[in-house]
Structures are given as C-alpha cells and as structure tokens.
C-alpha cells in the first residue's frame, strides 16, 4: 500500500498553474477549499476543475471527521497581515492512503493514522514552525485521506516565508556564456571594479546559478523515512508509476500505443501491490520483470522527445531543461 504526501501552496493572489488558474486567498480560494473539505458547498467559480470533478460518495460522508475546522476569522486574520501578492499565505498537506482493498478501506482507522501524521508533523521542525488551521479526514472518496492546512505565517520569523523555509535558494549549475565558457565573478564596486574576485588560493571564483531547492521532494523523502521507522506497511510512492510523470509537451507527442502502455503499467503496478499483499511472490517477480521492461521503453521514448525539444531550444538560445530524472533510467 502507498501513503502519498502531496503539498498545495495557496498564494494571496491568483496563480496560473499550467492550463488552470488557482484562486488566491484574496479572491476566495481558501474559502472554497474550506467549503469543499467540510462538504458544505461546491463553488464552481472559485474551485479548480480537479476539485469540481471529485467523486464523493455521500453515503459514506458521515464517516468523515473534522478534527479542526477552518474558521472565517482565521482567513480574515491572514489577509490583514502585511504580505505580498505572491506570498504563500497558507499551504495544505494531503496524506493520501492508496491501494486499499475493499475491506481495508471499510475498516480504516482514522485515529490511528492521524496519530502517525501528528507525530510526523511534531518531529519535523520546518513544518512545526507553522500553525495548523484545519485538519480533516475524508472517507467518502476513492482513497482514505487527510487534509492538513497550515497558516503560511511563521511566528518565529514573523513573516510569510514558506519558500525560504521549504524551498531555499541553493547553488545550482555553473554559469556559462553563449559560447559555453565558464563565467567568473567580478568586483562590481570600488577600486577593483571589473576585476575578477579571487579565492584564498588566488584562483578566479566561478559564478553559479541560484535555484530553488525541491522542498516538496525532501518532505516526501522524510515522510518515507517516518513510515519505515514507525514499522507500518506503507510505502510513500509506487515503485514504477511514480517515475512516469510527463509534461504536457511530452505527453501530447506520445503515440496512442505509448499512452496505452502507460495505463497498462499503472494496472500492472496495482496488480503487483495486490500480489504482495497476498504473498504471491512468484507473480510479484513476474510482474516486476514486465514492469521494468515497460517503464524503460516508455522513458526512452520520452527521453527522445525531450532531447529533440532540447536541441530545438538550444538552437533558439533557450535555457535547457533539467533531465536528471530521465537520465536516472538506464535504457
């Protein structure tokens, strides 16, 4: 079984995410999330399409639990604090427990699983810097899951600094000029202005790009360690389908057979998980052999598409994308 951790940031202003607009706190996005999570209303104007399309089994909604409901006064208090339009005013962590059998879904213990989440939050210093403003458990959708919403206001630093805490700027790749030569740092003021800065050995200091660290990935890795250390039967991601995330530009270039193969991989992954539960290890080995081959084939196709796109961008002088994930898959 998998226990997936997802994070959604909610800015004060509206934010464009690929083809959809995520409504900000100022325009009612947090209110819409409150109404959706608490099963009070569906606001078509404010909600993202993914939320509007959520299938809710109302016969099971009485099993939902609301450990803490988001108050309108909390939203007003957030809006009154000094902020920038692109500041993260609130964020939500979704702990999604997937691949449950019908029996596991029916007998899911929300109090036990909440304790697992509480312990994770308490032990994670970065998360505990922010106050929980809402805590909801849903039993009326496909997967049993928890929504934990946090204020983006950090009481320790008295600021909205989600990105500085979770996605700090770190040193990236070395900066090169248009001819591919290394760029070095120069003094930009004083008598040495225009001359190269030197290190303690008298060598010119390289200039590097500053990039945002992937804090979401770090949190997910920390969640994986937490699951393992607490001796439960969950993993934080699916071993095979978790690598099959493609941008729209790549997906649109897939032929129909490649798309079907991706769907088949997802079905085989679910069958593998069922075989592990049933301790049918002969079938597990057989499926893993098929999955390895299928995943490599799809990833090779995706890599070829991205390579063609990279060549096209390079010719236009556009910065190349990061292919680290694809390059980790050996063809």
C-alpha positions in Angstrom: 0.0 0.0 0.0 1.1 3.5 -0.6 0.8 6.6 1.6 1.4 9.6 -0.7 2.2 13.1 0.7 1.1 16.0 -1.6 1.5 19.7 -0.9 -0.5 22.6 -2.3 0.5 26.2 -1.8 -2.1 28.9 -1.7 -0.9 32.4 -2.6 -2.7 35.6 -1.7 -3.1 36.4 -5.4 -4.3 34.1 -8.2 -1.7 31.8 -9.6 -1.5 30.2 -13.1 -0.7 26.5 -13.0 -0.3 25.1 -16.5 -3.8 25.5 -18.1 -5.7 26.4 -14.9 -5.9 29.3 -12.5 -5.7 28.6 -8.8 -7.7 31.3 -6.9 -5.7 33.1 -4.2 -6.7 33.8 -0.7 -7.8 37.4 -1.6 -10.2 36.0 -4.2 -11.8 33.3 -2.1 -9.5 30.3 -2.9 -9.1 29.4 0.8 -12.8 29.8 1.4 -13.6 27.4 -1.5 -11.2 24.9 -0.1 -12.9 25.1 3.3 -16.3 24.6 1.9 -15.1 21.6 -0.2 -13.2 19.9 2.6 -16.1 20.4 5.0 -18.6 19.2 2.5 -20.7 22.4 2.8 -20.7 23.7 -0.8 -19.1 23.5 -4.1 -18.2 26.9 -5.5 -17.7 26.4 -9.3 -16.3 29.9 -9.8 -13.6 29.6 -7.2 -12.7 25.9 -7.3 -10.1 24.2 -9.5 -11.6 21.8 -12.1 -9.9 18.9 -10.3 -11.9 19.7 -7.1 -15.2 20.1 -9.1 -14.7 16.7 -10.6 -14.1 14.9 -7.3 -16.4 11.9 -6.9 -18.0 12.0 -3.4 -19.9 9.0 -2.1 -22.4 10.8 0.1 -23.5 7.6 1.7 -20.0 7.5 3.4 -19.7 11.2 4.2 -20.9 10.5 7.7 -17.6 8.7 8.3 -15.7 12.0 7.6 -14.0 13.5 10.7 -13.3 17.2 11.3 -10.6 17.5 13.9 -10.3 21.2 13.3 -12.5 23.3 11.0 -11.0 26.4 9.3 -12.7 29.5 10.7 -13.5 32.5 8.6 -11.9 34.7 11.3 -8.6 32.8 10.7 -8.8 33.7 7.0 -9.5 37.4 7.8 -6.6 37.4 10.2 -4.3 36.1 7.5 -5.5 38.7 5.0 -4.9 41.5 7.5 -1.2 40.7 7.9 1.3 42.6 5.7 2.0 40.5 2.7 3.0 40.4 -1.0 0.5 39.2 -3.7 2.7 36.2 -4.5 3.4 35.3 -0.8 2.3 31.8 0.2 -0.5 32.7 2.7 -1.4 29.1 3.5 -0.5 25.6 2.4 -2.1 22.2 2.6 -0.6 18.8 3.0 -2.7 15.8 1.8 -1.8 12.4 3.3 -3.4 10.0 0.8 -3.6 6.3 1.7 -3.9 4.4 -1.6 -4.3 0.8 -2.9 -6.5 -0.3 -0.1 -8.7 -3.4 -0.5 -12.4 -3.0 0.0 -12.0 -4.4 3.5 -9.1 -2.2 4.4 -11.0 0.8 3.0 -14.0 -0.1 5.1 -12.1 -0.8 8.3 -9.6 2.1 8.0 -8.7 3.5 11.5 -8.6 7.3 11.1 -7.5 7.9 14.7 -4.5 5.6 14.4 -3.5 7.2 11.1 -3.9 10.7 12.5 -1.5 9.8 15.3 1.0 8.8 12.6 0.6 12.2 10.9 0.7 14.1 14.2 4.0 12.5 15.1 5.4 13.3 11.7 4.4 17.0 11.9 5.7 17.3 15.5 9.1 15.8 14.7 9.6 17.8 11.5 10.9 21.2 12.7 10.2 23.0 9.4 6.5 22.1 9.5 6.1 22.8 13.2 7.1 26.5 12.5 3.6 27.0 11.1 0.2 26.7 12.8 -2.4 24.1 11.8 -5.6 25.9 10.9 -7.6 22.9 9.6 -7.4 19.1 10.0 -9.9 17.0 8.0 -10.3 13.3 7.3 -12.3 12.1 4.3 -13.7 8.5 4.0 -16.1 9.3 1.1 -13.8 9.4 -1.8 -11.8 6.7 -3.6 -8.9 6.8 -1.1 -9.0 7.4 2.6 -7.0 10.7 3.1 -6.3 13.6 5.4 -6.2 17.4 4.6 -4.0 19.3 7.0 -3.9 23.1 6.3 -1.3 25.4 7.7 -1.1 29.2 8.0 1.8 30.5 5.9 2.6 32.9 8.7 5.8 31.9 10.6 5.5 33.0 14.2 9.3 32.6 14.7 10.3 35.0 12.0 7.1 37.0 11.9 6.8 36.7 8.1 5.3 34.7 5.3 8.4 32.7 4.4 7.2 29.3 3.1 9.7 29.3 0.2 12.6 30.4 2.3 11.9 27.5 4.7 10.9 24.7 2.3 12.4 25.8 -1.0 15.6 27.8 -0.1 17.8 29.1 -2.8 20.9 26.8 -3.3 23.8 26.7 -5.6 22.9 25.2 -9.0 24.9 24.7 -12.2 27.9 26.7 -13.1 27.0 29.7 -15.3 28.3 29.6 -18.9 28.3 32.3 -21.6 26.7 31.8 -25.0 29.9 30.1 -26.2 29.9 27.6 -23.4 32.7 29.2 -21.4 32.7 29.4 -17.6 31.7 32.8 -16.2 33.6 34.1 -13.2 32.6 36.6 -10.5 33.9 40.2 -10.8 34.0 43.0 -8.3 31.1 45.4 -9.0 32.3 48.4 -7.0 35.3 50.1 -5.5 38.9 50.3 -6.9 38.8 46.7 -8.1 35.5 47.1 -10.0 35.6 45.0 -13.2 38.4 42.7 -11.9 37.9 39.1 -11.1 37.3 38.1 -7.5 39.9 35.5 -6.3 39.7 32.8 -3.6 42.3 32.1 -0.9 44.4 30.3 -3.5 44.4 33.1 -5.9 42.0 31.3 -8.3 39.1 33.0 -10.0 35.8 32.3 -8.3 33.2 30.6 -10.6 29.7 32.1 -10.9 26.8 29.7 -10.3 23.1 29.9 -10.9 21.0 30.1 -7.8 18.0 27.7 -7.9 15.1 26.8 -5.5 15.7 23.6 -3.7 12.9 21.0 -4.2 11.5 21.1 -0.7 8.5 19.0 -1.6 10.7 16.1 -2.6 12.6 16.5 0.7 9.4 16.4 2.7 8.2 13.3 0.8 11.5 11.6 1.5 11.2 12.5 5.2 7.7 11.1 5.2 9.1 7.8 3.6 11.6 7.5 6.4 8.9 8.2 9.0 6.7 5.5 7.6 9.6 3.0 7.7 10.8 4.0 11.2 7.3 3.5 12.6 7.1 0.0 11.3 3.9 0.2 9.2 3.2 -1.5 5.9 3.0 1.6 3.7 5.5 3.0 1.2 5.4 6.6 0.2 5.2 6.1 -3.6 4.7 3.4 -6.2 7.9 1.8 -7.3 7.2 2.1 -11.1 4.4 4.5 -11.9 5.9 7.2 -9.7 8.6 7.9 -12.3 6.0 8.3 -15.2 5.2 11.9 -14.8 5.4 13.8 -18.1 4.9 17.4 -19.1 2.0 18.2 -21.4 4.5 18.9 -24.3 5.9 15.4 -24.0 2.5 13.7 -23.4 1.0 15.3 -26.5 3.8 13.8 -28.6 3.2 10.3 -27.4 1.6 8.0 -29.9 -1.6 6.2 -28.8 0.2 2.9 -28.2 2.6 4.6 -25.8 -0.2 6.2 -23.9 -2.0 2.8 -23.6 1.3 1.3 -22.4 1.4 3.9 -19.6 -2.1 3.0 -18.5 -1.2 -0.7 -18.7 1.8 -0.1 -16.4 -0.5 1.5 -13.8 -2.8 -1.6 -13.9 0.2 -3.9 -13.6 1.5 -1.8 -10.7 -1.8 -2.2 -8.8 -1.8 -6.0 -9.6 1.8 -6.2 -8.2 0.7 -4.5 -5.0 -2.2 -6.9 -4.6 0.2 -9.9 -5.2 2.5 -8.6 -2.4 -0.5 -8.4 0.0 -1.4 -11.9 -0.9 2.2 -13.1 -0.6 2.2 -14.4 -4.2 5.8 -13.7 -4.7 6.2 -15.7 -7.9 3.6 -13.4 -9.5 5.4 -10.3 -8.0 8.7 -11.3 -9.7 7.0 -11.9 -13.0 5.2 -8.6 -12.9 8.3 -6.7 -11.8 10.2 -8.1 -14.8 7.4 -6.9 -17.2 7.2 -3.6 -15.4 10.9 -2.9 -15.7 10.9 -3.5 -19.4 7.7 -1.5 -20.0 8.9 1.5 -17.9 12.3 1.7 -19.6 10.6 1.6 -23.1 8.2 4.5 -22.2 11.0 6.5 -20.6 13.3 6.0 -23.6 10.5 7.4 -25.9 10.1 10.4 -23.5 13.8 11.0 -23.4 14.0 11.0 -27.2 11.1 13.5 -27.3 12.8 15.8 -24.7 16.2 15.5 -26.5 14.6 16.7 -29.7 12.9 19.6 -27.8 16.2 20.4 -26.1 18.1 20.6 -29.5 15.3 22.9 -30.8 15.6 25.2 -27.7 19.4 25.3 -27.9 19.2 26.4 -31.5 16.9 29.3 -30.3 19.2 30.1 -27.4 16.6 29.0 -24.8 17.9 27.6 -21.5 17.9 23.7 -21.5 15.6 21.9 -19.0 16.8 19.5 -16.3 16.8 15.9 -17.4 18.1 14.4 -14.2 15.1 12.2 -13.7 15.1 10.8 -17.2 18.9 10.2 -17.1 18.5 8.0 -14.0 16.6 5.5 -16.1 19.0 3.3 -17.9 18.0 2.3 -21.4 
